[in-house]
Amino acid sequence: MRQNCDNGGMQKVILFYKFTPLPDPEAIRMWQFTLAQTLGLTGRVLISEHGINGTLGGDIDDLKRYVRLTREYSGFRGTEIKWSSGGSEDFPKLTVKVRDEIVTFGVADEIKVDESGVVGGGKHLKPAAVHQLVEEHPDTVFFDGRNKYEAEVGRFKNAVVPEVETTRDFIDELESGKYDYLKDKPIVTYCTGGIRCEVLSSIMIKRGFENVYQIDGGIVRYGETFGNQGLWEGSLYVFDKRGTMDFGDGAKVIGSCTACGGETNHVGDCAVADCTRQVVAHPDCEVLCSVHADASMQTDAQVAS
């Protein structure tokens, strides 16, 4: 096995996904794990019968070789790769797993894919086309396809932010009726790299939303195009030890520390040991997530009574 050591090469992070039918996900998992491990890469790759979703860090030459060899598989040809700052040290280890869904909405049986991707998803818009849509249709609504805490530190101007703590919560949210007033409006769904919106837009269309779009390449591609000069405000939450990233200098800080109320774009772990929920807070402020905070308040009330 190749050792992941500092050989003086430039380190990078890649983000990618590809929706394509995979008849034998376990065989793909074994191949992908061996490939990434041999190249000394770290990060996470998820595989299902619907395709692949990965974020990996390592030496840029090793990542290029990984991309080349992965694209040699017929189902992964043309997979778009997003390059980002960072490296192997941003991830504690390499994990490659098989899941029912590569994005867990809890509707595996509802998702249909073919060689072109998700069947029945929203229309893809390049970043410049997003601005054109908004100009032509001022009633266009941005719909956040991420967890609520991600939107607290960065989002599109005037976006609708659903009350969800996990991706699974979207189904109940959409079926609650609270967003029915949007069903005849142009809706631009957005998420980090685009993968969640591939599924979310399809789910929304199936539930009666008529004009659903998604940003090609997600927030990452939009931010690379417009930086802080477009319709995006704040920082982008990322799923590694960086926590958040900005699209250049001068990013607006829109988050508020749950503990002290001060401005912050920092997102960290809940102060309760073993809790994996995320909280917007200054690094020096110890904060409980909403679940533990509610429990703490109930306990305090019981003591007071």
Contacts in CASP RR format, 6 or more apart in sequence:
PFRMAT RR
TARGET T0000
AUTHOR 0000-0000-0000
METHOD contacts of the structure
MODEL  1
MRQNCDNGGMQKVILFYKFTPLPDPEAIRMWQFTLAQTLGLTGRVLISEH
GINGTLGGDIDDLKRYVRLTREYSGFRGTEIKWSSGGSEDFPKLTVKVRD
EIVTFGVADEIKVDESGVVGGGKHLKPAAVHQLVEEHPDTVFFDGRNKYE
AEVGRFKNAVVPEVETTRDFIDELESGKYDYLKDKPIVTYCTGGIRCEVL
SSIMIKRGFENVYQIDGGIVRYGETFGNQGLWEGSLYVFDKRGTMDFGDG
AKVIGSCTACGGETNHVGDCAVADCTRQVVAHPDCEVLCSVHADASMQTD
AQVAS
1 37 0 8 1.000
1 38 0 8 1.000
1 40 0 8 1.000
2 37 0 8 1.000
2 38 0 8 1.000
2 39 0 8 1.000
2 40 0 8 1.000
3 40 0 8 1.000
4 40 0 8 1.000
4 41 0 8 1.000
4 42 0 8 1.000
4 58 0 8 1.000
4 88 0 8 1.000
7 59 0 8 1.000
9 59 0 8 1.000
9 60 0 8 1.000
9 61 0 8 1.000
10 59 0 8 1.000
10 60 0 8 1.000
11 57 0 8 1.000
11 58 0 8 1.000
11 59 0 8 1.000
11 60 0 8 1.000
11 86 0 8 1.000
11 87 0 8 1.000
11 88 0 8 1.000
11 89 0 8 1.000
12 57 0 8 1.000
12 58 0 8 1.000
12 59 0 8 1.000
12 60 0 8 1.000
12 63 0 8 1.000
12 83 0 8 1.000
12 84 0 8 1.000
12 85 0 8 1.000
12 86 0 8 1.000
12 87 0 8 1.000
13 55 0 8 1.000
13 56 0 8 1.000
13 57 0 8 1.000
13 58 0 8 1.000
13 83 0 8 1.000
13 84 0 8 1.000
13 85 0 8 1.000
13 86 0 8 1.000
13 87 0 8 1.000
13 90 0 8 1.000
13 240 0 8 1.000
14 54 0 8 1.000
14 55 0 8 1.000
14 56 0 8 1.000
14 57 0 8 1.000
14 63 0 8 1.000
14 66 0 8 1.000
14 67 0 8 1.000
14 81 0 8 1.000
14 82 0 8 1.000
14 83 0 8 1.000
14 84 0 8 1.000
15 54 0 8 1.000
15 55 0 8 1.000
15 81 0 8 1.000
15 82 0 8 1.000
15 84 0 8 1.000
15 192 0 8 1.000
15 193 0 8 1.000
15 220 0 8 1.000
16 52 0 8 1.000
16 53 0 8 1.000
16 54 0 8 1.000
16 55 0 8 1.000
16 67 0 8 1.000
16 79 0 8 1.000
16 80 0 8 1.000
16 81 0 8 1.000
16 82 0 8 1.000
17 51 0 8 1.000
17 52 0 8 1.000
17 53 0 8 1.000
17 54 0 8 1.000
17 79 0 8 1.000
17 102 0 8 1.000
17 193 0 8 1.000
17 194 0 8 1.000
17 195 0 8 1.000
17 198 0 8 1.000
18 51 0 8 1.000
18 52 0 8 1.000
18 75 0 8 1.000
18 76 0 8 1.000
18 78 0 8 1.000
18 79 0 8 1.000
18 117 0 8 1.000
19 50 0 8 1.000
19 51 0 8 1.000
19 102 0 8 1.000
19 113 0 8 1.000
19 117 0 8 1.000
19 118 0 8 1.000
19 198 0 8 1.000
20 50 0 8 1.000
20 51 0 8 1.000
20 52 0 8 1.000
20 75 0 8 1.000
20 76 0 8 1.000
20 113 0 8 1.000
20 114 0 8 1.000
20 115 0 8 1.000
20 117 0 8 1.000
21 49 0 8 1.000
21 50 0 8 1.000
21 51 0 8 1.000
21 113 0 8 1.000
21 114 0 8 1.000
21 115 0 8 1.000
22 28 0 8 1.000
22 47 0 8 1.000
22 48 0 8 1.000
22 49 0 8 1.000
22 50 0 8 1.000
22 51 0 8 1.000
22 52 0 8 1.000
22 75 0 8 1.000
23 49 0 8 1.000
25 47 0 8 1.000
25 48 0 8 1.000
25 49 0 8 1.000
25 51 0 8 1.000
25 98 0 8 1.000
26 98 0 8 1.000
28 47 0 8 1.000
28 52 0 8 1.000
28 73 0 8 1.000
29 47 0 8 1.000
29 96 0 8 1.000
29 97 0 8 1.000
29 98 0 8 1.000
32 45 0 8 1.000
32 47 0 8 1.000
32 52 0 8 1.000
32 70 0 8 1.000
32 96 0 8 1.000
33 45 0 8 1.000
33 94 0 8 1.000
33 96 0 8 1.000
35 66 0 8 1.000
35 69 0 8 1.000
35 70 0 8 1.000
36 43 0 8 1.000
36 45 0 8 1.000
36 56 0 8 1.000
36 66 0 8 1.000
36 94 0 8 1.000
36 96 0 8 1.000
37 94 0 8 1.000
39 58 0 8 1.000
39 62 0 8 1.000
39 63 0 8 1.000
39 65 0 8 1.000
39 66 0 8 1.000
40 58 0 8 1.000
40 59 0 8 1.000
40 62 0 8 1.000
40 88 0 8 1.000
40 94 0 8 1.000
41 56 0 8 1.000
41 57 0 8 1.000
41 58 0 8 1.000
41 62 0 8 1.000
41 63 0 8 1.000
41 66 0 8 1.000
41 88 0 8 1.000
41 94 0 8 1.000
42 56 0 8 1.000
42 57 0 8 1.000
42 58 0 8 1.000
42 88 0 8 1.000
42 89 0 8 1.000
42 90 0 8 1.000
42 91 0 8 1.000
42 92 0 8 1.000
42 93 0 8 1.000
42 94 0 8 1.000
43 54 0 8 1.000
43 55 0 8 1.000
43 56 0 8 1.000
43 57 0 8 1.000
43 88 0 8 1.000
43 91 0 8 1.000
43 93 0 8 1.000
43 94 0 8 1.000
43 95 0 8 1.000
43 240 0 8 1.000
44 54 0 8 1.000
44 55 0 8 1.000
44 56 0 8 1.000
44 91 0 8 1.000
44 94 0 8 1.000
44 95 0 8 1.000
44 96 0 8 1.000
44 97 0 8 1.000
45 52 0 8 1.000
45 53 0 8 1.000
45 54 0 8 1.000
45 55 0 8 1.000
45 56 0 8 1.000
45 95 0 8 1.000
45 96 0 8 1.000
45 97 0 8 1.000
46 52 0 8 1.000
46 53 0 8 1.000
46 54 0 8 1.000
46 97 0 8 1.000
46 98 0 8 1.000
46 99 0 8 1.000
46 102 0 8 1.000
47 53 0 8 1.000
47 96 0 8 1.000
47 97 0 8 1.000
47 98 0 8 1.000
47 99 0 8 1.000
47 102 0 8 1.000
48 98 0 8 1.000
48 99 0 8 1.000
48 100 0 8 1.000
48 101 0 8 1.000
48 102 0 8 1.000
48 108 0 8 1.000
50 101 0 8 1.000
50 102 0 8 1.000
50 108 0 8 1.000
50 111 0 8 1.000
50 113 0 8 1.000
50 118 0 8 1.000
51 102 0 8 1.000
51 113 0 8 1.000
52 76 0 8 1.000
52 79 0 8 1.000
52 102 0 8 1.000
53 102 0 8 1.000
53 103 0 8 1.000
53 195 0 8 1.000
55 91 0 8 1.000
55 239 0 8 1.000
55 240 0 8 1.000
56 63 0 8 1.000
56 66 0 8 1.000
56 91 0 8 1.000
56 94 0 8 1.000
57 63 0 8 1.000
57 86 0 8 1.000
57 87 0 8 1.000
57 88 0 8 1.000
57 90 0 8 1.000
57 91 0 8 1.000
58 87 0 8 1.000
58 88 0 8 1.000
59 88 0 8 1.000
67 79 0 8 1.000
67 81 0 8 1.000
70 76 0 8 1.000
70 79 0 8 1.000
71 77 0 8 1.000
71 78 0 8 1.000
71 79 0 8 1.000
75 115 0 8 1.000
80 217 0 8 1.000
82 193 0 8 1.000
82 217 0 8 1.000
82 220 0 8 1.000
82 221 0 8 1.000
84 220 0 8 1.000
84 238 0 8 1.000
84 245 0 8 1.000
85 245 0 8 1.000
86 240 0 8 1.000
86 242 0 8 1.000
89 241 0 8 1.000
90 240 0 8 1.000
90 241 0 8 1.000
90 242 0 8 1.000
91 240 0 8 1.000
91 241 0 8 1.000
100 106 0 8 1.000
100 108 0 8 1.000
101 107 0 8 1.000
101 108 0 8 1.000
101 111 0 8 1.000
101 199 0 8 1.000
102 195 0 8 1.000
103 167 0 8 1.000
103 195 0 8 1.000
103 196 0 8 1.000
103 198 0 8 1.000
103 199 0 8 1.000
104 166 0 8 1.000
104 167 0 8 1.000
104 168 0 8 1.000
105 111 0 8 1.000
105 167 0 8 1.000
105 168 0 8 1.000
105 170 0 8 1.000
105 171 0 8 1.000
105 199 0 8 1.000
105 200 0 8 1.000
105 203 0 8 1.000
106 168 0 8 1.000
106 171 0 8 1.000
107 171 0 8 1.000
107 199 0 8 1.000
107 203 0 8 1.000
110 203 0 8 1.000
110 206 0 8 1.000
111 118 0 8 1.000
111 199 0 8 1.000
111 202 0 8 1.000
112 118 0 8 1.000
112 119 0 8 1.000
112 120 0 8 1.000
113 119 0 8 1.000
117 198 0 8 1.000
118 198 0 8 1.000
118 199 0 8 1.000
118 202 0 8 1.000
119 202 0 8 1.000
120 202 0 8 1.000
120 205 0 8 1.000
121 198 0 8 1.000
121 201 0 8 1.000
121 202 0 8 1.000
121 205 0 8 1.000
121 212 0 8 1.000
121 214 0 8 1.000
122 189 0 8 1.000
122 197 0 8 1.000
122 201 0 8 1.000
122 202 0 8 1.000
122 205 0 8 1.000
122 212 0 8 1.000
122 213 0 8 1.000
122 214 0 8 1.000
123 212 0 8 1.000
123 213 0 8 1.000
123 214 0 8 1.000
124 213 0 8 1.000
124 214 0 8 1.000
124 215 0 8 1.000
124 216 0 8 1.000
125 133 0 8 1.000
125 188 0 8 1.000
125 213 0 8 1.000
125 214 0 8 1.000
125 215 0 8 1.000
125 216 0 8 1.000
126 216 0 8 1.000
127 215 0 8 1.000
127 216 0 8 1.000
127 221 0 8 1.000
127 222 0 8 1.000
127 223 0 8 1.000
127 225 0 8 1.000
127 226 0 8 1.000
128 225 0 8 1.000
130 188 0 8 1.000
130 213 0 8 1.000
130 215 0 8 1.000
130 222 0 8 1.000
130 231 0 8 1.000
131 230 0 8 1.000
131 231 0 8 1.000
133 140 0 8 1.000
133 186 0 8 1.000
133 188 0 8 1.000
133 213 0 8 1.000
134 140 0 8 1.000
134 231 0 8 1.000
137 186 0 8 1.000
139 185 0 8 1.000
139 186 0 8 1.000
140 185 0 8 1.000
140 186 0 8 1.000
140 187 0 8 1.000
140 188 0 8 1.000
141 159 0 8 1.000
141 160 0 8 1.000
141 182 0 8 1.000
141 185 0 8 1.000
141 186 0 8 1.000
141 187 0 8 1.000
141 188 0 8 1.000
142 155 0 8 1.000
142 156 0 8 1.000
142 157 0 8 1.000
142 158 0 8 1.000
142 159 0 8 1.000
142 160 0 8 1.000
142 187 0 8 1.000
142 188 0 8 1.000
142 190 0 8 1.000
142 231 0 8 1.000
143 159 0 8 1.000
143 160 0 8 1.000
143 162 0 8 1.000
143 182 0 8 1.000
143 187 0 8 1.000
143 188 0 8 1.000
143 189 0 8 1.000
143 190 0 8 1.000
143 204 0 8 1.000
144 150 0 8 1.000
144 151 0 8 1.000
144 155 0 8 1.000
144 156 0 8 1.000
144 159 0 8 1.000
144 160 0 8 1.000
144 161 0 8 1.000
144 162 0 8 1.000
144 190 0 8 1.000
144 191 0 8 1.000
145 162 0 8 1.000
145 170 0 8 1.000
145 189 0 8 1.000
145 190 0 8 1.000
145 191 0 8 1.000
145 196 0 8 1.000
145 197 0 8 1.000
145 200 0 8 1.000
146 191 0 8 1.000
146 192 0 8 1.000
146 196 0 8 1.000
146 237 0 8 1.000
147 164 0 8 1.000
147 165 0 8 1.000
147 166 0 8 1.000
147 167 0 8 1.000
147 278 0 8 1.000
148 161 0 8 1.000
148 162 0 8 1.000
148 163 0 8 1.000
148 164 0 8 1.000
148 165 0 8 1.000
149 165 0 8 1.000
149 237 0 8 1.000
149 267 0 8 1.000
149 278 0 8 1.000
149 279 0 8 1.000
149 280 0 8 1.000
150 192 0 8 1.000
150 237 0 8 1.000
150 267 0 8 1.000
151 159 0 8 1.000
151 161 0 8 1.000
152 254 0 8 1.000
152 255 0 8 1.000
152 256 0 8 1.000
152 267 0 8 1.000
152 280 0 8 1.000
153 234 0 8 1.000
153 235 0 8 1.000
153 237 0 8 1.000
153 244 0 8 1.000
153 254 0 8 1.000
153 255 0 8 1.000
153 264 0 8 1.000
153 265 0 8 1.000
153 266 0 8 1.000
153 267 0 8 1.000
153 280 0 8 1.000
154 232 0 8 1.000
154 233 0 8 1.000
154 234 0 8 1.000
154 235 0 8 1.000
154 236 0 8 1.000
154 237 0 8 1.000
154 254 0 8 1.000
154 255 0 8 1.000
154 265 0 8 1.000
155 161 0 8 1.000
155 232 0 8 1.000
155 233 0 8 1.000
155 234 0 8 1.000
155 254 0 8 1.000
156 188 0 8 1.000
156 190 0 8 1.000
156 231 0 8 1.000
156 232 0 8 1.000
156 233 0 8 1.000
157 231 0 8 1.000
157 232 0 8 1.000
157 233 0 8 1.000
159 190 0 8 1.000
160 179 0 8 1.000
160 182 0 8 1.000
162 169 0 8 1.000
162 170 0 8 1.000
162 173 0 8 1.000
162 179 0 8 1.000
163 169 0 8 1.000
163 173 0 8 1.000
164 170 0 8 1.000
164 173 0 8 1.000
165 277 0 8 1.000
165 290 0 8 1.000
167 196 0 8 1.000
170 200 0 8 1.000
170 203 0 8 1.000
171 203 0 8 1.000
173 179 0 8 1.000
174 203 0 8 1.000
174 204 0 8 1.000
174 207 0 8 1.000
175 207 0 8 1.000
179 209 0 8 1.000
182 209 0 8 1.000
183 208 0 8 1.000
183 209 0 8 1.000
183 210 0 8 1.000
184 210 0 8 1.000
184 211 0 8 1.000
185 211 0 8 1.000
186 211 0 8 1.000
186 213 0 8 1.000
187 204 0 8 1.000
187 209 0 8 1.000
187 211 0 8 1.000
187 212 0 8 1.000
187 213 0 8 1.000
188 213 0 8 1.000
188 214 0 8 1.000
188 215 0 8 1.000
189 197 0 8 1.000
189 200 0 8 1.000
189 201 0 8 1.000
189 204 0 8 1.000
189 212 0 8 1.000
189 213 0 8 1.000
189 214 0 8 1.000
189 215 0 8 1.000
190 197 0 8 1.000
190 214 0 8 1.000
190 215 0 8 1.000
190 218 0 8 1.000
190 219 0 8 1.000
190 222 0 8 1.000
191 197 0 8 1.000
191 200 0 8 1.000
191 218 0 8 1.000
191 219 0 8 1.000
192 218 0 8 1.000
192 219 0 8 1.000
192 220 0 8 1.000
192 236 0 8 1.000
192 237 0 8 1.000
192 238 0 8 1.000
192 239 0 8 1.000
193 217 0 8 1.000
193 218 0 8 1.000
193 219 0 8 1.000
193 220 0 8 1.000
193 221 0 8 1.000
194 214 0 8 1.000
194 215 0 8 1.000
194 216 0 8 1.000
194 217 0 8 1.000
194 218 0 8 1.000
194 219 0 8 1.000
194 220 0 8 1.000
197 214 0 8 1.000
197 215 0 8 1.000
197 218 0 8 1.000
198 214 0 8 1.000
200 214 0 8 1.000
201 212 0 8 1.000
201 213 0 8 1.000
201 214 0 8 1.000
204 212 0 8 1.000
205 212 0 8 1.000
215 221 0 8 1.000
215 222 0 8 1.000
219 232 0 8 1.000
219 236 0 8 1.000
220 236 0 8 1.000
222 232 0 8 1.000
223 232 0 8 1.000
223 236 0 8 1.000
223 247 0 8 1.000
224 247 0 8 1.000
226 232 0 8 1.000
226 247 0 8 1.000
227 247 0 8 1.000
227 248 0 8 1.000
228 234 0 8 1.000
228 246 0 8 1.000
228 247 0 8 1.000
228 248 0 8 1.000
228 250 0 8 1.000
228 251 0 8 1.000
228 252 0 8 1.000
232 247 0 8 1.000
233 252 0 8 1.000
233 254 0 8 1.000
234 246 0 8 1.000
234 251 0 8 1.000
234 252 0 8 1.000
234 253 0 8 1.000
234 254 0 8 1.000
234 255 0 8 1.000
234 265 0 8 1.000
235 244 0 8 1.000
235 245 0 8 1.000
235 246 0 8 1.000
235 251 0 8 1.000
235 253 0 8 1.000
235 265 0 8 1.000
236 244 0 8 1.000
236 245 0 8 1.000
236 246 0 8 1.000
236 247 0 8 1.000
237 243 0 8 1.000
237 244 0 8 1.000
237 267 0 8 1.000
238 244 0 8 1.000
238 245 0 8 1.000
243 266 0 8 1.000
243 267 0 8 1.000
243 268 0 8 1.000
244 265 0 8 1.000
244 266 0 8 1.000
244 267 0 8 1.000
246 265 0 8 1.000
251 265 0 8 1.000
253 263 0 8 1.000
253 264 0 8 1.000
253 265 0 8 1.000
254 265 0 8 1.000
255 263 0 8 1.000
255 264 0 8 1.000
255 265 0 8 1.000
255 280 0 8 1.000
256 262 0 8 1.000
256 263 0 8 1.000
256 264 0 8 1.000
256 280 0 8 1.000
257 263 0 8 1.000
257 264 0 8 1.000
257 266 0 8 1.000
257 280 0 8 1.000
257 281 0 8 1.000
257 282 0 8 1.000
257 285 0 8 1.000
257 287 0 8 1.000
258 279 0 8 1.000
258 280 0 8 1.000
258 281 0 8 1.000
258 285 0 8 1.000
258 287 0 8 1.000
259 281 0 8 1.000
259 282 0 8 1.000
259 285 0 8 1.000
259 286 0 8 1.000
259 287 0 8 1.000
260 282 0 8 1.000
260 285 0 8 1.000
262 282 0 8 1.000
264 280 0 8 1.000
264 281 0 8 1.000
264 282 0 8 1.000
266 280 0 8 1.000
266 281 0 8 1.000
266 282 0 8 1.000
266 283 0 8 1.000
267 278 0 8 1.000
267 279 0 8 1.000
267 280 0 8 1.000
267 281 0 8 1.000
268 278 0 8 1.000
268 279 0 8 1.000
268 280 0 8 1.000
268 281 0 8 1.000
268 283 0 8 1.000
269 275 0 8 1.000
269 276 0 8 1.000
269 277 0 8 1.000
269 278 0 8 1.000
269 279 0 8 1.000
270 276 0 8 1.000
270 277 0 8 1.000
270 278 0 8 1.000
270 279 0 8 1.000
270 287 0 8 1.000
270 288 0 8 1.000
270 289 0 8 1.000
270 292 0 8 1.000
271 279 0 8 1.000
271 286 0 8 1.000
271 287 0 8 1.000
271 288 0 8 1.000
271 292 0 8 1.000
272 288 0 8 1.000
272 289 0 8 1.000
272 292 0 8 1.000
275 289 0 8 1.000
275 291 0 8 1.000
275 292 0 8 1.000
277 289 0 8 1.000
277 290 0 8 1.000
277 291 0 8 1.000
278 289 0 8 1.000
279 287 0 8 1.000
279 288 0 8 1.000
279 289 0 8 1.000
281 287 0 8 1.000
287 293 0 8 1.000
288 296 0 8 1.000
END
